[in-house]
Amino acid sequence: MAFVNNCSPEPEISEEELYGPEPYDLNFVLPVPPVLSTDKLRLLPFIPRVHAAAYFDAVRGHETMMYHYIPIALECPSDFLRFIEMCRRDKTGVMFAVVDTTRPDPKHPQWEGSLAGLFGLLYTDKTNLVTEIGPAIVLPAFQRTHVASHAVGLLLKYLLDIAPSGLGFRKVKWTASPFNVPSNRLAKRMGFKFDGLIRWTSVVVRVEGYQKDGKEARAGDAGDGLLGRDSNELAVCWDDWEGGGRELVEQAFARVA
């Protein structure tokens, strides 16, 4: 029986398309509120034309430290913007600007605070009620503060609370390199439970000037010599949430630092 395979690669994102359409279309499979907030933090949709310049200013000179455990290329601004646009087009991902409201930014008073990071959702499955938090990037000046725990907590409440306050999802995943101690520690502190080590989850891209975290694969495979990565997979499921997870997040919100 004859058959065809008409699959074709996705078109390349041109330089003119890096900042997305205007007005900016989140193109996400789920409803996105204008803002999620605590008394110290706001999450709002990351819009490259609005937030990217401040983000690039904050990461400049810290790229190797910040992106060492992230298997994709984010070091170059154009690669970062290309990733954001790819997520937008995919419909299963959405990115949030993290704003620390305890630190005013005179250059951007409309933000009601300072840009402190980028958090996102990936691989969102509306049918099976599962999504993954990632990337989880806290800018250098805001690390070891309340920023990470408040950002994670807000996303968990948005995803796991029952409507109308949340989306009523059943599972929120978190993946991290086994060697990324801060990421694994943050997830466990916020109530994520270790589900297992998932082997060879990612191909690790080459970045000029340094080597990202990864391990050697067999010679001659389709990865063209690129390293690979295992991932710890952790999750908060609806029963974890109702069984004390929500209270754990509220306690994190209440901590002074």
C-alpha positions in Angstrom: 0.0 0.0 0.0 1.4 3.4 -1.0 2.0 6.1 1.6 3.5 9.5 1.8 5.2 11.4 4.6 4.8 15.1 4.0 6.2 16.3 7.3 8.4 19.4 6.8 10.5 21.3 9.3 9.0 24.3 11.0 10.0 27.5 9.3 13.0 29.3 10.8 12.2 32.3 13.0 13.6 35.4 11.2 15.3 38.3 12.9 12.2 40.4 12.3 10.1 37.8 14.2 12.2 37.5 17.3 10.1 39.8 19.4 6.8 38.2 18.4 3.7 39.8 16.9 2.3 43.2 17.9 0.0 43.2 19.8 1.7 40.3 21.6 -0.4 37.1 21.4 0.4 34.6 24.2 -1.1 31.9 22.0 -1.3 29.6 25.1 -3.7 26.7 25.5 -5.0 27.9 28.9 -6.4 31.2 30.3 -3.6 33.5 31.6 -4.5 36.1 34.2 -3.1 39.6 33.7 -1.1 39.2 37.0 -0.4 36.7 39.7 0.8 38.3 42.9 1.8 38.0 46.6 2.7 40.9 48.8 6.3 40.7 47.5 6.1 39.5 44.0 4.2 39.8 40.7 4.1 37.4 37.8 2.9 38.8 34.5 3.2 37.7 30.9 6.8 38.1 29.6 6.5 40.4 26.5 9.9 40.7 24.8 9.4 44.2 23.6 8.6 45.3 27.2 10.9 43.1 29.3 13.8 41.7 27.2 16.1 44.7 27.4 16.1 44.8 31.2 16.5 41.1 31.3 19.6 41.2 29.0 21.1 44.0 31.1 20.7 41.9 34.3 22.2 38.7 32.9 25.2 40.3 31.1 28.4 38.8 32.4 26.6 36.0 34.3 25.5 33.8 31.4 27.8 30.8 32.1 26.7 30.7 35.7 23.0 31.1 35.0 22.6 28.8 32.0 25.1 26.0 32.8 22.4 23.4 33.6 20.0 24.5 30.9 20.5 22.2 27.8 19.3 24.8 25.2 21.1 27.9 24.0 20.0 31.0 25.9 23.4 32.8 26.2 23.0 35.0 23.1 20.1 37.5 23.1 18.9 36.3 19.7 18.9 32.6 20.9 17.0 33.7 24.0 14.4 35.5 22.0 14.1 32.6 19.5 13.4 30.2 22.4 10.7 32.6 23.8 9.1 32.8 20.3 9.3 29.0 19.8 7.4 28.5 23.1 4.8 31.1 22.1 4.2 29.4 18.7 4.0 25.9 20.3 0.8 26.8 22.3 1.8 24.5 25.2 4.2 27.0 26.8 4.0 30.5 28.3 6.6 32.7 29.9 6.2 35.0 32.9 8.2 38.1 33.9 9.0 37.9 37.6 8.8 41.3 39.3 10.0 41.9 42.9 7.7 44.5 44.4 10.1 45.1 47.4 12.6 46.8 45.1 11.3 49.8 43.0 12.8 50.4 39.6 12.8 54.1 38.7 13.3 53.3 35.0 10.1 51.2 34.9 7.7 52.5 37.5 4.8 50.9 35.6 6.1 47.4 36.6 5.6 48.2 40.3 9.0 46.7 41.1 12.2 45.4 39.5 12.5 42.6 37.0 13.8 39.6 39.0 13.7 36.7 36.6 11.8 34.6 34.1 9.6 31.6 34.9 7.6 29.6 32.5 5.3 26.6 31.8 6.2 24.0 29.2 4.6 20.9 27.6 1.1 21.8 29.0 -1.3 19.0 28.4 -4.9 20.3 28.7 -6.4 16.8 28.2 -4.4 15.0 30.9 -4.1 18.1 33.2 -0.4 18.1 33.4 2.3 20.8 32.9 5.9 21.5 33.8 7.4 24.6 35.4 10.4 25.7 33.4 12.6 27.5 32.8 13.0 28.8 36.3 15.5 31.7 36.1 16.2 34.1 39.0 18.4 37.0 38.1 21.7 37.3 40.0 20.8 40.3 42.2 17.7 38.4 43.4 19.0 35.0 44.2 18.8 33.7 47.8 15.8 35.9 48.4 12.0 35.3 48.5 11.8 35.5 44.7 12.2 31.9 43.7 9.8 30.5 46.4 7.1 33.1 45.7 7.3 32.5 41.9 7.0 28.8 42.3 4.2 29.1 44.8 2.2 31.5 42.6 2.4 29.1 39.7 1.4 26.1 41.9 -1.7 28.0 43.2 -2.6 29.1 39.7 -2.4 25.5 38.4 -3.6 23.3 41.2 -6.3 25.3 43.0 -9.8 24.5 41.9 -11.7 27.0 39.8 -12.4 29.9 40.0 -9.2 30.7 41.9 -7.1 28.2 39.8 -7.2 25.9 36.8 -7.7 22.6 38.7 -4.8 20.7 37.1 -3.8 17.3 38.5 0.0 17.4 38.2 2.8 20.0 38.0 6.2 18.7 37.0 9.7 20.0 37.7 12.8 18.7 35.9 16.4 19.4 36.8 19.9 18.1 36.2 20.9 15.7 39.0 23.9 18.0 39.6 21.9 21.2 39.9 21.7 21.3 43.6 19.9 24.7 44.0 17.1 23.7 41.6 16.5 20.3 43.2 16.6 21.9 46.7 14.1 24.6 45.7 11.6 22.0 44.2 11.7 19.9 47.3 11.3 22.9 49.6 8.2 23.9 47.7 6.6 20.4 48.1 7.7 18.6 44.9 8.2 14.9 45.4 11.0 13.0 43.6 9.5 10.6 41.0 12.7 9.3 39.5 15.8 9.8 37.4 14.8 10.0 33.7 17.8 9.1 31.5 18.9 10.9 28.3 16.1 13.4 28.4 17.9 16.1 26.5 20.6 16.8 23.9 22.9 19.5 25.2 23.7 22.2 22.7 27.2 23.5 22.1 27.9 27.1 23.2 31.1 28.8 22.2 33.5 29.3 25.0 32.4 26.8 27.6 30.8 23.4 28.1 27.3 23.0 29.6 26.5 20.2 32.0 26.1 16.9 30.1 27.6 13.4 29.5 29.1 11.7 26.5 26.8 9.6 24.2 27.9 6.8 21.8 29.9 7.6 18.8 28.1 7.9 15.5 24.6 8.6 16.8 22.3 11.2 15.3 23.4 13.8 17.9 26.5 14.6 16.0 28.7 14.4 19.1 26.5 16.6 21.3 26.4 15.7 25.0 23.2 14.4 26.6 21.6 14.9 30.0 19.7 12.9 32.5 17.0 14.7 34.5 15.5 14.3 38.0 11.8 14.5 37.6 9.8 15.8 40.6 6.1 16.6 40.8 3.3 18.1 42.9 0.1 16.3 42.2 -3.4 17.3 43.3 -3.4 15.0 46.2 -0.1 16.3 47.4 -1.5 19.8 47.1 -4.7 19.0 49.1 -2.6 17.0 51.6 -0.4 19.8 52.8 1.2 21.3 49.7 -1.0 24.4 49.7 -0.1 25.1 53.4 3.6 24.6 52.5 3.3 27.3 49.9 1.5 29.7 52.2 4.2 29.2 54.8 6.8 30.1 52.2 4.8 33.3 51.4 4.8 34.2 55.0 8.5 33.9 55.6 10.2 37.3 56.0 13.2 36.5 53.7 
